[in-house]
Amino acid sequence: MLHVLAQGGMIRHRRGQNGHIVEALCFTRDGFVLANTGLSLFNRLRRRGFIGSQNGAPYRITQAGLRAVRAQLDNR
């Protein structure tokens, strides 16, 4: 998921009635939904500081997340 975010993707989230995040979908920069991304992975990335959101915007990768991503051939 971090590689998709490093290439310009985003995580859109939906909050429940109590204000907690109940759904998180990872979108690629082309607009496709990334499969096999659950709320547990989202919470783990957020807890480690690899993703962040400002003013209710979609979650994006942070500087710490960029440092954690290993370089691969398909990264731009």
C-alpha positions as CSV (number, residue, x, y, z in Angstrom):
1,M,0.0,0.0,0.0
2,L,2.9,2.4,0.7
3,H,4.2,2.0,-2.8
4,V,0.8,3.0,-4.3
5,L,0.7,6.0,-1.9
6,A,4.3,7.0,-2.8
7,Q,3.3,7.0,-6.5
8,G,0.5,9.5,-5.9
9,G,-2.3,7.4,-4.5
10,M,-4.6,8.3,-1.6
11,I,-6.7,6.6,1.1
12,R,-10.3,7.8,1.3
13,H,-12.0,7.1,4.6
14,R,-15.6,7.0,6.0
15,R,-16.5,7.8,9.6
16,G,-19.3,6.2,11.5
17,Q,-21.9,7.9,13.8
18,N,-19.4,7.9,16.7
19,G,-16.7,9.6,14.7
20,H,-14.4,6.5,14.3
21,I,-13.2,5.4,10.9
22,V,-15.2,2.5,9.7
23,E,-13.9,2.1,6.2
24,A,-10.7,2.9,4.3
25,L,-10.2,2.4,0.6
26,C,-6.9,2.9,-1.1
27,F,-7.0,4.4,-4.6
28,T,-4.1,4.5,-7.1
29,R,-3.2,7.7,-8.9
30,D,-5.2,6.3,-11.9
31,G,-8.4,6.0,-9.8
32,F,-8.4,2.2,-9.3
33,V,-9.2,0.6,-5.9
34,L,-6.3,-1.4,-4.4
35,A,-7.5,-4.9,-3.3
36,N,-6.7,-6.5,0.0
37,T,-6.5,-3.3,2.0
38,G,-8.3,-3.5,5.3
39,L,-8.9,-1.4,8.3
40,S,-6.2,-3.2,10.3
41,L,-3.5,-2.3,7.7
42,F,-4.8,1.3,7.6
43,N,-4.6,1.6,11.4
44,R,-1.1,0.1,11.5
45,L,0.2,2.6,8.9
46,R,-1.5,5.5,10.7
47,R,-0.1,4.4,14.2
48,R,3.4,4.2,12.8
49,G,3.1,7.7,11.2
50,F,3.5,6.6,7.6
51,I,0.2,8.1,6.5
52,G,-1.6,11.3,7.6
53,S,-4.5,13.5,6.9
54,Q,-5.1,17.2,7.3
55,N,-8.5,18.9,7.8
56,G,-10.5,15.8,6.8
57,A,-8.8,15.3,3.4
58,P,-7.9,11.9,2.1
59,Y,-4.9,10.2,3.8
60,R,-1.6,10.6,2.0
61,I,1.9,9.3,2.6
62,T,4.1,11.3,5.0
63,Q,7.8,11.9,4.9
64,A,8.3,9.0,7.4
65,G,6.4,6.8,5.0
66,L,8.5,7.8,2.1
67,R,11.6,6.9,4.0
68,A,10.1,3.5,4.9
69,V,9.4,2.6,1.2
70,R,12.1,0.6,-0.4
71,A,13.0,1.6,-4.0
72,Q,11.6,-0.7,-6.7
73,L,11.8,-0.6,-10.5
74,D,8.1,0.5,-10.9
75,N,8.5,3.6,-8.6
76,R,8.7,6.9,-10.4
